[in-house]
Structure formats: structure tokens, C-alpha cells
């Protein structure tokens, strides 16, 4: 996953828990089999097309 900087630690932890719980409930994926690797970049590092910044 890639995200912009500024996310609070508690927000990230809640997101991890939510995704793992949803994968288990909807797809029977074991939470122990879910791994996250967060990469944080500045907003100016993003462009979604047309050579335009975020």
C-alpha cells in the first residue's frame, strides 16, 4: 500500500484490523496470512494521469 504522510498510528492499526477482519469474514482468509507494508510518500510524488500532479 502507498499513502501520503500524516496518518496517525492508531488510524493505521484500525485499518489493518478492519481489512484483516473483512478478508476473514468475506473470503475466509486467515488474519495470520494477511501482511501489510505501508509506504509513505509526499503528495507531490503522485500523478494520476495527463502529467498533472495529484
mmCIF file as Biopython writes it, N, C-alpha, C and O atoms, coordinates in Angstrom:
data_model
#
loop_
_atom_site.group_PDB
_atom_site.id
_atom_site.type_symbol
_atom_site.label_atom_id
_atom_site.label_alt_id
_atom_site.label_comp_id
_atom_site.label_asym_id
_atom_site.label_entity_id
_atom_site.label_seq_id
_atom_site.pdbx_PDB_ins_code
_atom_site.Cartn_x
_atom_site.Cartn_y
_atom_site.Cartn_z
_atom_site.occupancy
_atom_site.B_iso_or_equiv
_atom_site.auth_seq_id
_atom_site.auth_asym_id
_atom_site.pdbx_PDB_model_num
ATOM 1   N N  . UNK A ? 1  ? 0.840   -1.172  0.000   1.0 0.0 1  A 1 
ATOM 2   C CA . UNK A ? 1  ? 0.000   0.000   0.000   1.0 0.0 1  A 1 
ATOM 3   C C  . UNK A ? 1  ? 0.878   1.226   0.000   1.0 0.0 1  A 1 
ATOM 4   O O  . UNK A ? 1  ? 1.974   1.231   0.562   1.0 0.0 1  A 1 
ATOM 5   N N  . UNK A ? 2  ? 0.387   2.251   -0.630  1.0 0.0 2  A 1 
ATOM 6   C CA . UNK A ? 2  ? 1.075   3.528   -0.627  1.0 0.0 2  A 1 
ATOM 7   C C  . UNK A ? 2  ? 0.103   4.569   -0.115  1.0 0.0 2  A 1 
ATOM 8   O O  . UNK A ? 2  ? -1.082  4.535   -0.448  1.0 0.0 2  A 1 
ATOM 9   N N  . UNK A ? 3  ? 0.589   5.485   0.684   1.0 0.0 3  A 1 
ATOM 10  C CA . UNK A ? 3  ? -0.251  6.513   1.269   1.0 0.0 3  A 1 
ATOM 11  C C  . UNK A ? 3  ? 0.556   7.791   1.405   1.0 0.0 3  A 1 
ATOM 12  O O  . UNK A ? 3  ? 1.786   7.774   1.378   1.0 0.0 3  A 1 
ATOM 13  N N  . UNK A ? 4  ? -0.154  8.894   1.550   1.0 0.0 4  A 1 
ATOM 14  C CA . UNK A ? 4  ? 0.540   10.134  1.841   1.0 0.0 4  A 1 
ATOM 15  C C  . UNK A ? 4  ? 0.873   10.181  3.321   1.0 0.0 4  A 1 
ATOM 16  O O  . UNK A ? 4  ? 0.260   9.486   4.132   1.0 0.0 4  A 1 
ATOM 17  N N  . UNK A ? 5  ? 1.835   10.994  3.657   1.0 0.0 5  A 1 
ATOM 18  C CA . UNK A ? 5  ? 2.241   11.105  5.058   1.0 0.0 5  A 1 
ATOM 19  C C  . UNK A ? 5  ? 1.136   11.764  5.872   1.0 0.0 5  A 1 
ATOM 20  O O  . UNK A ? 5  ? 0.265   12.436  5.318   1.0 0.0 5  A 1 
ATOM 21  N N  . UNK A ? 6  ? 1.172   11.573  7.170   1.0 0.0 6  A 1 
ATOM 22  C CA . UNK A ? 6  ? 0.234   12.240  8.053   1.0 0.0 6  A 1 
ATOM 23  C C  . UNK A ? 6  ? -0.802  11.343  8.696   1.0 0.0 6  A 1 
ATOM 24  O O  . UNK A ? 6  ? -1.632  11.820  9.470   1.0 0.0 6  A 1 
ATOM 25  N N  . UNK A ? 7  ? -0.772  10.059  8.396   1.0 0.0 7  A 1 
ATOM 26  C CA . UNK A ? 7  ? -1.720  9.145   9.032   1.0 0.0 7  A 1 
ATOM 27  C C  . UNK A ? 7  ? -1.276  8.839   10.461  1.0 0.0 7  A 1 
ATOM 28  O O  . UNK A ? 7  ? -0.102  8.564   10.713  1.0 0.0 7  A 1 
ATOM 29  N N  . UNK A ? 8  ? -2.212  8.889   11.375  1.0 0.0 8  A 1 
ATOM 30  C CA . UNK A ? 8  ? -1.912  8.585   12.771  1.0 0.0 8  A 1 
ATOM 31  C C  . UNK A ? 8  ? -1.713  7.088   12.968  1.0 0.0 8  A 1 
ATOM 32  O O  . UNK A ? 8  ? -2.307  6.279   12.257  1.0 0.0 8  A 1 
ATOM 33  N N  . UNK A ? 9  ? -0.877  6.724   13.934  1.0 0.0 9  A 1 
ATOM 34  C CA . UNK A ? 9  ? -0.595  5.315   14.197  1.0 0.0 9  A 1 
ATOM 35  C C  . UNK A ? 9  ? -1.878  4.553   14.517  1.0 0.0 9  A 1 
ATOM 36  O O  . UNK A ? 9  ? -2.082  3.455   13.998  1.0 0.0 9  A 1 
ATOM 37  N N  . UNK A ? 10 ? -2.743  5.109   15.356  1.0 0.0 10 A 1 
ATOM 38  C CA . UNK A ? 10 ? -3.989  4.422   15.705  1.0 0.0 10 A 1 
ATOM 39  C C  . UNK A ? 10 ? -4.885  4.215   14.485  1.0 0.0 10 A 1 
ATOM 40  O O  . UNK A ? 10 ? -5.569  3.197   14.382  1.0 0.0 10 A 1 
ATOM 41  N N  . UNK A ? 11 ? -4.883  5.167   13.572  1.0 0.0 11 A 1 
ATOM 42  C CA . UNK A ? 11 ? -5.670  5.044   12.345  1.0 0.0 11 A 1 
ATOM 43  C C  . UNK A ? 11 ? -5.141  3.902   11.486  1.0 0.0 11 A 1 
ATOM 44  O O  . UNK A ? 11 ? -5.918  3.115   10.945  1.0 0.0 11 A 1 
ATOM 45  N N  . UNK A ? 12 ? -3.823  3.811   11.362  1.0 0.0 12 A 1 
ATOM 46  C CA . UNK A ? 12 ? -3.219  2.720   10.586  1.0 0.0 12 A 1 
ATOM 47  C C  . UNK A ? 12 ? -3.555  1.366   11.214  1.0 0.0 12 A 1 
ATOM 48  O O  . UNK A ? 12 ? -3.927  0.428   10.509  1.0 0.0 12 A 1 
ATOM 49  N N  . UNK A ? 13 ? -3.423  1.266   12.544  1.0 0.0 13 A 1 
ATOM 50  C CA . UNK A ? 13 ? -3.715  -0.001  13.219  1.0 0.0 13 A 1 
ATOM 51  C C  . UNK A ? 13 ? -5.172  -0.405  13.037  1.0 0.0 13 A 1 
ATOM 52  O O  . UNK A ? 13 ? -5.465  -1.583  12.836  1.0 0.0 13 A 1 
ATOM 53  N N  . UNK A ? 14 ? -6.089  0.557   13.103  1.0 0.0 14 A 1 
ATOM 54  C CA . UNK A ? 14 ? -7.516  0.269   12.900  1.0 0.0 14 A 1 
ATOM 55  C C  . UNK A ? 14 ? -7.765  -0.197  11.467  1.0 0.0 14 A 1 
ATOM 56  O O  . UNK A ? 14 ? -8.578  -1.093  11.237  1.0 0.0 14 A 1 
ATOM 57  N N  . UNK A ? 15 ? -7.074  0.402   10.511  1.0 0.0 15 A 1 
ATOM 58  C CA . UNK A ? 15 ? -7.205  -0.007  9.110   1.0 0.0 15 A 1 
ATOM 59  C C  . UNK A ? 15 ? -6.731  -1.446  8.921   1.0 0.0 15 A 1 
ATOM 60  O O  . UNK A ? 15 ? -7.410  -2.242  8.274   1.0 0.0 15 A 1 
ATOM 61  N N  . UNK A ? 16 ? -5.578  -1.781  9.478   1.0 0.0 16 A 1 
ATOM 62  C CA . UNK A ? 16 ? -5.065  -3.154  9.374   1.0 0.0 16 A 1 
ATOM 63  C C  . UNK A ? 16 ? -6.079  -4.154  9.924   1.0 0.0 16 A 1 
ATOM 64  O O  . UNK A ? 16 ? -6.370  -5.169  9.291   1.0 0.0 16 A 1 
ATOM 65  N N  . UNK A ? 17 ? -6.609  -3.858  11.100  1.0 0.0 17 A 1 
ATOM 66  C CA . UNK A ? 17 ? -7.568  -4.750  11.750  1.0 0.0 17 A 1 
ATOM 67  C C  . UNK A ? 17 ? -8.824  -4.890  10.901  1.0 0.0 17 A 1 
ATOM 68  O O  . UNK A ? 17 ? -9.330  -5.997  10.721  1.0 0.0 17 A 1 
ATOM 69  N N  . UNK A ? 18 ? -9.335  -3.765  10.373  1.0 0.0 18 A 1 
ATOM 70  C CA . UNK A ? 18 ? -10.546 -3.785  9.553   1.0 0.0 18 A 1 
ATOM 71  C C  . UNK A ? 18 ? -10.353 -4.661  8.318   1.0 0.0 18 A 1 
ATOM 72  O O  . UNK A ? 18 ? -11.196 -5.508  8.019   1.0 0.0 18 A 1 
ATOM 73  N N  . UNK A ? 19 ? -9.257  -4.462  7.607   1.0 0.0 19 A 1 
ATOM 74  C CA . UNK A ? 19 ? -9.015  -5.241  6.381   1.0 0.0 19 A 1 
ATOM 75  C C  . UNK A ? 19 ? -8.878  -6.720  6.710   1.0 0.0 19 A 1 
ATOM 76  O O  . UNK A ? 19 ? -9.470  -7.558  6.029   1.0 0.0 19 A 1 
ATOM 77  N N  . UNK A ? 20 ? -8.111  -7.057  7.738   1.0 0.0 20 A 1 
ATOM 78  C CA . UNK A ? 20 ? -7.947  -8.467  8.111   1.0 0.0 20 A 1 
ATOM 79  C C  . UNK A ? 20 ? -9.279  -9.093  8.502   1.0 0.0 20 A 1 
ATOM 80  O O  . UNK A ? 20 ? -9.568  -10.227 8.121   1.0 0.0 20 A 1 
ATOM 81  N N  . UNK A ? 21 ? -10.091 -8.359  9.260   1.0 0.0 21 A 1 
ATOM 82  C CA . UNK A ? 21 ? -11.408 -8.877  9.659   1.0 0.0 21 A 1 
ATOM 83  C C  . UNK A ? 21 ? -12.320 -9.072  8.455   1.0 0.0 21 A 1 
ATOM 84  O O  . UNK A ? 21 ? -13.022 -10.080 8.370   1.0 0.0 21 A 1 
ATOM 85  N N  . UNK A ? 22 ? -12.318 -8.127  7.528   1.0 0.0 22 A 1 
ATOM 86  C CA . UNK A ? 22 ? -13.157 -8.236  6.329   1.0 0.0 22 A 1 
ATOM 87  C C  . UNK A ? 22 ? -12.722 -9.390  5.440   1.0 0.0 22 A 1 
ATOM 88  O O  . UNK A ? 22 ? -13.563 -10.117 4.912   1.0 0.0 22 A 1 
ATOM 89  N N  . UNK A ? 23 ? -11.420 -9.563  5.272   1.0 0.0 23 A 1 
ATOM 90  C CA . UNK A ? 23 ? -10.930 -10.686 4.469   1.0 0.0 23 A 1 
ATOM 91  C C  . UNK A ? 23 ? -11.324 -12.022 5.085   1.0 0.0 23 A 1 
ATOM 92  O O  . UNK A ? 23 ? -11.663 -12.968 4.375   1.0 0.0 23 A 1 
ATOM 93  N N  . UNK A ? 24 ? -11.276 -12.089 6.408   1.0 0.0 24 A 1 
ATOM 94  C CA . UNK A ? 24 ? -11.674 -13.325 7.082   1.0 0.0 24 A 1 
ATOM 95  C C  . UNK A ? 24 ? -13.180 -13.560 6.919   1.0 0.0 24 A 1 
ATOM 96  O O  . UNK A ? 24 ? -13.606 -14.669 6.596   1.0 0.0 24 A 1 
ATOM 97  N N  . UNK A ? 25 ? -13.975 -12.525 7.139   1.0 0.0 25 A 1 
ATOM 98  C CA . UNK A ? 25 ? -15.432 -12.676 7.094   1.0 0.0 25 A 1 
ATOM 99  C C  . UNK A ? 25 ? -15.950 -12.966 5.689   1.0 0.0 25 A 1 
ATOM 100 O O  . UNK A ? 25 ? -16.860 -13.778 5.521   1.0 0.0 25 A 1 
ATOM 101 N N  . UNK A ? 26 ? -15.390 -12.321 4.696   1.0 0.0 26 A 1 
ATOM 102 C CA . UNK A ? 26 ? -15.952 -12.416 3.342   1.0 0.0 26 A 1 
ATOM 103 C C  . UNK A ? 26 ? -15.259 -13.430 2.451   1.0 0.0 26 A 1 
ATOM 104 O O  . UNK A ? 26 ? -15.867 -13.949 1.515   1.0 0.0 26 A 1 
ATOM 105 N N  . UNK A ? 27 ? -13.981 -13.721 2.732   1.0 0.0 27 A 1 
ATOM 106 C CA . UNK A ? 27 ? -13.241 -14.619 1.844   1.0 0.0 27 A 1 
ATOM 107 C C  . UNK A ? 27 ? -12.571 -15.782 2.582   1.0 0.0 27 A 1 
ATOM 108 O O  . UNK A ? 27 ? -11.851 -16.572 1.972   1.0 0.0 27 A 1 
ATOM 109 N N  . UNK A ? 28 ? -12.807 -15.887 3.884   1.0 0.0 28 A 1 
ATOM 110 C CA . UNK A ? 28 ? -12.231 -16.958 4.711   1.0 0.0 28 A 1 
ATOM 111 C C  . UNK A ? 28 ? -10.701 -16.952 4.699   1.0 0.0 28 A 1 
ATOM 112 O O  . UNK A ? 28 ? -10.067 -18.002 4.799   1.0 0.0 28 A 1 
ATOM 113 N N  . UNK A ? 29 ? -10.116 -15.759 4.576   1.0 0.0 29 A 1 
ATOM 114 C CA . UNK A ? 29 ? -8.659  -15.624 4.663   1.0 0.0 29 A 1 
ATOM 115 C C  . UNK A ? 29 ? -8.291  -15.507 6.137   1.0 0.0 29 A 1 
ATOM 116 O O  . UNK A ? 29 ? -8.860  -14.691 6.861   1.0 0.0 29 A 1 
ATOM 117 N N  . UNK A ? 30 ? -7.341  -16.323 6.576   1.0 0.0 30 A 1 
ATOM 118 C CA . UNK A ? 30 ? -6.918  -16.260 7.969   1.0 0.0 30 A 1 
ATOM 119 C C  . UNK A ? 30 ? -6.188  -14.939 8.238   1.0 0.0 30 A 1 
ATOM 120 O O  . UNK A ? 30 ? -5.314  -14.568 7.455   1.0 0.0 30 A 1 
ATOM 121 N N  . UNK A ? 31 ? -6.514  -14.220 9.312   1.0 0.0 31 A 1 
ATOM 122 C CA . UNK A ? 31 ? -5.815  -12.974 9.634   1.0 0.0 31 A 1 
ATOM 123 C C  . UNK A ? 31 ? -4.302  -13.147 9.750   1.0 0.0 31 A 1 
ATOM 124 O O  . UNK A ? 31 ? -3.551  -12.214 9.466   1.0 0.0 31 A 1 
ATOM 125 N N  . UNK A ? 32 ? -3.850  -14.329 10.163  1.0 0.0 32 A 1 
ATOM 126 C CA . UNK A ? 32 ? -2.416  -14.587 10.257  1.0 0.0 32 A 1 
ATOM 127 C C  . UNK A ? 32 ? -1.741  -14.625 8.882   1.0 0.0 32 A 1 
ATOM 128 O O  . UNK A ? 32 ? -0.516  -14.541 8.785   1.0 0.0 32 A 1 
ATOM 129 N N  . UNK A ? 33 ? -2.541  -14.750 7.825   1.0 0.0 33 A 1 
ATOM 130 C CA . UNK A ? 33 ? -1.998  -14.798 6.472   1.0 0.0 33 A 1 
ATOM 131 C C  . UNK A ? 33 ? -2.026  -13.431 5.773   1.0 0.0 33 A 1 
ATOM 132 O O  . UNK A ? 33 ? -1.680  -13.330 4.596   1.0 0.0 33 A 1 
ATOM 133 N N  . UNK A ? 34 ? -2.432  -12.399 6.486   1.0 0.0 34 A 1 
ATOM 134 C CA . UNK A ? 34 ? -2.515  -11.049 5.915   1.0 0.0 34 A 1 
ATOM 135 C C  . UNK A ? 34 ? -1.307  -10.246 6.382   1.0 0.0 34 A 1 
ATOM 136 O O  . UNK A ? 34 ? -1.011  -10.183 7.575   1.0 0.0 34 A 1 
ATOM 137 N N  . UNK A ? 35 ? -0.613  -9.632  5.424   1.0 0.0 35 A 1 
ATOM 138 C CA . UNK A ? 35 ? 0.561   -8.820  5.739   1.0 0.0 35 A 1 
ATOM 139 C C  . UNK A ? 35 ? 0.406   -7.445  5.102   1.0 0.0 35 A 1 
ATOM 140 O O  . UNK A ? 35 ? -0.084  -7.331  3.978   1.0 0.0 35 A 1 
ATOM 141 N N  . UNK A ? 36 ? 0.814   -6.417  5.806   1.0 0.0 36 A 1 
ATOM 142 C CA . UNK A ? 36 ? 0.773   -5.056  5.297   1.0 0.0 36 A 1 
ATOM 143 C C  . UNK A ? 36 ? 2.183   -4.486  5.245   1.0 0.0 36 A 1 
ATOM 144 O O  . UNK A ? 36 ? 3.011   -4.760  6.114   1.0 0.0 36 A 1 
ATOM 145 N N  . UNK A ? 37 ? 2.441   -3.701  4.230   1.0 0.0 37 A 1 
ATOM 146 C CA . UNK A ? 37 ? 3.680   -2.949  4.130   1.0 0.0 37 A 1 
ATOM 147 C C  . UNK A ? 37 ? 3.297   -1.555  3.644   1.0 0.0 37 A 1 
ATOM 148 O O  . UNK A ? 37 ? 3.004   -1.359  2.465   1.0 0.0 37 A 1 
ATOM 149 N N  . UNK A ? 38 ? 3.302   -0.604  4.549   1.0 0.0 38 A 1 
ATOM 150 C CA . UNK A ? 38 ? 2.904   0.762   4.208   1.0 0.0 38 A 1 
ATOM 151 C C  . UNK A ? 38 ? 4.120   1.544   3.732   1.0 0.0 38 A 1 
ATOM 152 O O  . UNK A ? 38 ? 5.179   1.514   4.359   1.0 0.0 38 A 1 
ATOM 153 N N  . UNK A ? 39 ? 3.952   2.243   2.615   1.0 0.0 39 A 1 
ATOM 154 C CA . UNK A ? 39 ? 4.987   3.114   2.070   1.0 0.0 39 A 1 
ATOM 155 C C  . UNK A ? 39 ? 4.397   4.507   2.022   1.0 0.0 39 A 1 
ATOM 156 O O  . UNK A ? 39 ? 3.325   4.710   1.451   1.0 0.0 39 A 1 
ATOM 157 N N  . UNK A ? 40 ? 5.091   5.473   2.620   1.0 0.0 40 A 1 
ATOM 158 C CA . UNK A ? 40 ? 4.576   6.832   2.675   1.0 0.0 40 A 1 
ATOM 159 C C  . UNK A ? 40 ? 5.370   7.743   1.760   1.0 0.0 40 A 1 
ATOM 160 O O  . UNK A ? 40 ? 6.601   7.752   1.768   1.0 0.0 40 A 1 
ATOM 161 N N  . UNK A ? 41 ? 4.633   8.509   0.971   1.0 0.0 41 A 1 
ATOM 162 C CA . UNK A ? 41 ? 5.246   9.443   0.037   1.0 0.0 41 A 1 
ATOM 163 C C  . UNK A ? 41 ? 4.576   10.802  0.185   1.0 0.0 41 A 1 
ATOM 164 O O  . UNK A ? 41 ? 3.473   10.902  0.723   1.0 0.0 41 A 1 
ATOM 165 N N  . UNK A ? 42 ? 5.229   11.822  -0.282  1.0 0.0 42 A 1 
ATOM 166 C CA . UNK A ? 42 ? 4.663   13.164  -0.266  1.0 0.0 42 A 1 
ATOM 167 C C  . UNK A ? 42 ? 3.631   13.303  -1.389  1.0 0.0 42 A 1 
ATOM 168 O O  . UNK A ? 42 ? 3.688   12.571  -2.377  1.0 0.0 42 A 1 
ATOM 169 N N  . UNK A ? 43 ? 2.701   14.229  -1.240  1.0 0.0 43 A 1 
ATOM 170 C CA . UNK A ? 43 ? 1.663   14.426  -2.249  1.0 0.0 43 A 1 
ATOM 171 C C  . UNK A ? 43 ? 2.245   14.756  -3.622  1.0 0.0 43 A 1 
ATOM 172 O O  . UNK A ? 43 ? 1.686   14.352  -4.642  1.0 0.0 43 A 1 
ATOM 173 N N  . UNK A ? 44 ? 3.353   15.480  -3.659  1.0 0.0 44 A 1 
ATOM 174 C CA . UNK A ? 44 ? 3.931   15.860  -4.952  1.0 0.0 44 A 1 
ATOM 175 C C  . UNK A ? 44 ? 4.549   14.674  -5.684  1.0 0.0 44 A 1 
ATOM 176 O O  . UNK A ? 44 ? 4.955   14.810  -6.839  1.0 0.0 44 A 1 
ATOM 177 N N  . UNK A ? 45 ? 4.629   13.503  -5.028  1.0 0.0 45 A 1 
ATOM 178 C CA . UNK A ? 45 ? 5.140   12.296  -5.669  1.0 0.0 45 A 1 
ATOM 179 C C  . UNK A ? 45 ? 4.061   11.556  -6.468  1.0 0.0 45 A 1 
ATOM 180 O O  . UNK A ? 45 ? 4.349   10.536  -7.094  1.0 0.0 45 A 1 
ATOM 181 N N  . UNK A ? 46 ? 2.834   12.058  -6.452  1.0 0.0 46 A 1 
ATOM 182 C CA . UNK A ? 46 ? 1.712   11.407  -7.116  1.0 0.0 46 A 1 
ATOM 183 C C  . UNK A ? 46 ? 1.304   12.137  -8.383  1.0 0.0 46 A 1 
ATOM 184 O O  . UNK A ? 46 ? 1.308   13.367  -8.435  1.0 0.0 46 A 1 
ATOM 185 N N  . UNK A ? 47 ? 0.951   11.365  -9.402  1.0 0.0 47 A 1 
ATOM 186 C CA . UNK A ? 47 ? 0.272   11.880  -10.590 1.0 0.0 47 A 1 
ATOM 187 C C  . UNK A ? 47 ? -0.634  10.768  -11.083 1.0 0.0 47 A 1 
ATOM 188 O O  . UNK A ? 47 ? -0.211  9.621   -11.226 1.0 0.0 47 A 1 
ATOM 189 N N  . UNK A ? 48 ? -1.886  11.119  -11.342 1.0 0.0 48 A 1 
ATOM 190 C CA . UNK A ? 48 ? -2.857  10.102  -11.766 1.0 0.0 48 A 1 
ATOM 191 C C  . UNK A ? 48 ? -3.194  10.203  -13.245 1.0 0.0 48 A 1 
ATOM 192 O O  . UNK A ? 48 ? -4.207  9.660   -13.687 1.0 0.0 48 A 1 
ATOM 193 N N  . UNK A ? 49 ? -2.370  10.880  -14.004 1.0 0.0 49 A 1 
ATOM 194 C CA . UNK A ? 49 ? -2.578  10.926  -15.438 1.0 0.0 49 A 1 
ATOM 195 C C  . UNK A ? 49 ? -2.422  12.328  -16.007 1.0 0.0 49 A 1 
ATOM 196 O O  . UNK A ? 49 ? -2.538  13.329  -15.300 1.0 0.0 49 A 1 
ATOM 197 N N  . UNK A ? 50 ? -2.161  12.368  -17.283 1.0 0.0 50 A 1 
ATOM 198 C CA . UNK A ? 50 ? -2.072  13.630  -18.002 1.0 0.0 50 A 1 
ATOM 199 C C  . UNK A ? 50 ? -0.890  14.481  -17.579 1.0 0.0 50 A 1 
ATOM 200 O O  . UNK A ? 50 ? -0.826  15.661  -17.928 1.0 0.0 50 A 1 
ATOM 201 N N  . UNK A ? 51 ? 0.058   13.904  -16.828 1.0 0.0 51 A 1 
ATOM 202 C CA . UNK A ? 51 ? 1.194   14.646  -16.370 1.0 0.0 51 A 1 
ATOM 203 C C  . UNK A ? 51 ? 0.853   15.687  -15.316 1.0 0.0 51 A 1 
ATOM 204 O O  . UNK A ? 51 ? 1.650   16.580  -15.030 1.0 0.0 51 A 1 
ATOM 205 N N  . UNK A ? 52 ? -0.332  15.566  -14.745 1.0 0.0 52 A 1 
ATOM 206 C CA . UNK A ? 52 ? -0.787  16.527  -13.753 1.0 0.0 52 A 1 
ATOM 207 C C  . UNK A ? 52 ? -0.482  16.013  -12.342 1.0 0.0 52 A 1 
ATOM 208 O O  . UNK A ? 52 ? -0.591  14.816  -12.080 1.0 0.0 52 A 1 
ATOM 209 N N  . UNK A ? 53 ? -0.101  16.918  -11.435 1.0 0.0 53 A 1 
ATOM 210 C CA . UNK A ? 53 ? 0.105   16.485  -10.058 1.0 0.0 53 A 1 
ATOM 211 C C  . UNK A ? 53 ? -1.214  16.084  -9.418  1.0 0.0 53 A 1 
ATOM 212 O O  . UNK A ? 53 ? -2.291  16.332  -9.961  1.0 0.0 53 A 1 
ATOM 213 N N  . UNK A ? 54 ? -1.108  15.470  -8.273  1.0 0.0 54 A 1 
ATOM 214 C CA . UNK A ? 54 ? -2.265  14.968  -7.564  1.0 0.0 54 A 1 
ATOM 215 C C  . UNK A ? 54 ? -3.395  15.933  -7.615  1.0 0.0 54 A 1 
ATOM 216 O O  . UNK A ? 54 ? -4.461  15.664  -7.062  1.0 0.0 54 A 1 
#
